[in-house]
Amino acid sequence: MTNPWGNDYIELHCQSCYSLCDGASTPAELVARAADIGMDALALTDHDAVYGAPLFVAAARARGIHPILGAELTLADQTHITLLVEHAAGWRNLCRLISLARRDQPKGQAALPLAALDSFTDGLICLTGCRQGPVAAPLRRLDAAGAQRAAIWLRERFGSERTFIEVQHHLHPGDTILARRLSDLARHLGVRAVVTNNVH
């Protein structure tokens, strides 16, 4: 089967069963589906964790798919950002950020202090997150100024080349307007937008 989105679509926001009580498929099942529809790469971005990374990498290599490691991190205000690893320093920083997010939290919960993003962003690409992201959530409340502040704050920490406004459309009421506003914000701030499906 060919990739219905064209050969250039790669899923960059994908949770597995290692996103406990949230994701359903194993890393190998996700890789198999990506291969079936012609994707040549896939990201695994489980919630506040990288437990599935070894199985994901092994499955991806076995199917000839480039594995992209990352995580969806919960910030202290309970918004979510998606981080993707560029290289070894990024992997170390992602693991540090996950540890900081889980430290002093009840089991199974996370809250990353915002100050941590002042120090541990090297080697990480930031997508601004799902509907619960620090950029999309204010836009859903019609707070355009708050969304812009959050996007600028992230751009200042990750840089304009490593910050992407994340756009999703799941046929929720208001998704078309939200996607348009996110795209407009990306253009206004001079950063790129990226489409994801937030696979669970």
SVG drawing of the C-alpha trace seen along z (x, -y; Angstrom):
<svg xmlns="http://www.w3.org/2000/svg" viewBox="-18 -40 44 47">
<polyline fill="none" stroke="black" stroke-width="0.4" points="0.0,0.0 1.3,-3.5 1.4,-6.3 -2.0,-8.1 -0.4,-11.5 2.4,-11.3 5.9,-10.0 7.0,-13.1 4.7,-12.6 6.4,-11.3 4.5,-10.9 6.4,-13.0 4.0,-12.7 3.2,-9.1 2.4,-7.3 2.8,-3.6 1.5,-1.4 4.4,-2.7 2.2,-5.9 0.4,-4.0 -3.4,-4.2 -3.2,-6.3 -1.4,-4.6 -2.6,-1.3 -0.1,0.2 3.3,1.7 6.3,-0.1 6.6,2.9 3.0,2.5 3.4,-1.2 6.5,-0.5 4.8,2.2 1.9,-0.1 4.3,-2.9 6.1,-0.5 2.8,0.8 1.8,-2.7 5.2,-3.6 6.7,-5.9 10.5,-5.8 10.7,-7.3 8.7,-7.4 8.9,-9.2 8.0,-7.7 7.0,-10.4 5.5,-8.7 4.3,-10.7 7.1,-11.8 9.0,-8.5 11.3,-6.7 10.6,-3.1 9.7,-1.9 12.8,-3.3 14.9,0.0 12.0,2.0 11.1,-0.8 14.7,-1.2 15.0,2.5 11.7,2.8 12.4,-0.2 15.8,1.0 14.4,4.4 11.8,2.8 14.2,0.3 12.5,-2.7 14.5,-5.5 13.6,-5.8 13.2,-9.2 13.3,-9.3 11.4,-11.8 8.8,-12.4 5.7,-14.4 6.6,-16.3 4.2,-17.7 5.2,-21.1 4.6,-22.5 1.4,-24.3 0.2,-20.9 0.5,-21.9 2.4,-19.5 5.3,-20.0 6.7,-17.4 10.5,-17.1 12.5,-15.2 16.1,-14.1 18.6,-15.4 21.8,-13.7 23.4,-12.1 23.5,-15.4 19.7,-15.7 19.1,-12.2 21.0,-13.0 19.0,-16.3 15.7,-14.6 16.5,-12.0 17.5,-14.8 14.2,-16.7 12.1,-13.6 13.9,-12.9 13.3,-16.5 9.7,-16.3 9.1,-13.2 11.1,-14.2 9.0,-15.0 5.8,-14.0 3.3,-11.3 4.0,-8.0 2.9,-8.2 2.7,-12.0 5.1,-14.6 5.5,-18.4 8.6,-19.8 9.8,-23.1 9.9,-25.7 13.3,-26.8 14.7,-23.5 14.2,-24.5 16.8,-27.3 19.6,-24.7 18.7,-21.4 17.6,-22.1 20.8,-21.4 20.1,-18.7 16.3,-18.8 13.7,-19.9 10.6,-21.4 7.1,-21.0 4.6,-23.2 2.3,-20.3 -1.3,-19.1 -4.5,-20.9 -3.1,-20.9 0.1,-22.6 1.2,-26.0 0.5,-27.6 -2.7,-25.8 -4.4,-25.9 -4.5,-29.7 -5.7,-29.9 -8.6,-27.6 -9.5,-30.1 -9.2,-32.9 -6.1,-34.2 -4.0,-35.1 -1.5,-37.2 -0.9,-34.3 -0.3,-31.9 2.2,-34.3 4.0,-34.7 4.3,-31.0 5.6,-30.5 8.2,-33.2 9.2,-31.8 9.8,-28.4 11.6,-29.9 14.0,-31.8 15.0,-28.5 15.2,-26.2 16.0,-28.7 13.9,-29.5 15.4,-26.6 14.4,-24.0 11.0,-25.3 7.9,-24.3 4.3,-25.2 2.5,-21.9 -0.8,-21.7 -3.3,-18.9 -6.8,-18.3 -8.9,-15.6 -12.3,-16.8 -13.0,-18.3 -15.3,-21.3 -13.1,-24.3 -10.1,-22.3 -10.2,-24.0 -10.1,-27.5 -7.4,-26.4 -5.2,-25.0 -5.5,-28.2 -4.6,-30.3 -1.6,-28.1 -0.4,-28.4 -0.9,-32.2 1.1,-32.4 3.9,-30.4 4.1,-32.8 3.9,-35.8 6.8,-34.6 8.9,-33.4 9.0,-29.8 7.9,-26.7 4.7,-24.8 4.5,-21.0 1.5,-18.7 1.2,-15.7 -1.6,-13.3 -0.9,-12.7 -1.3,-9.0 -2.4,-6.9"/>
</svg>
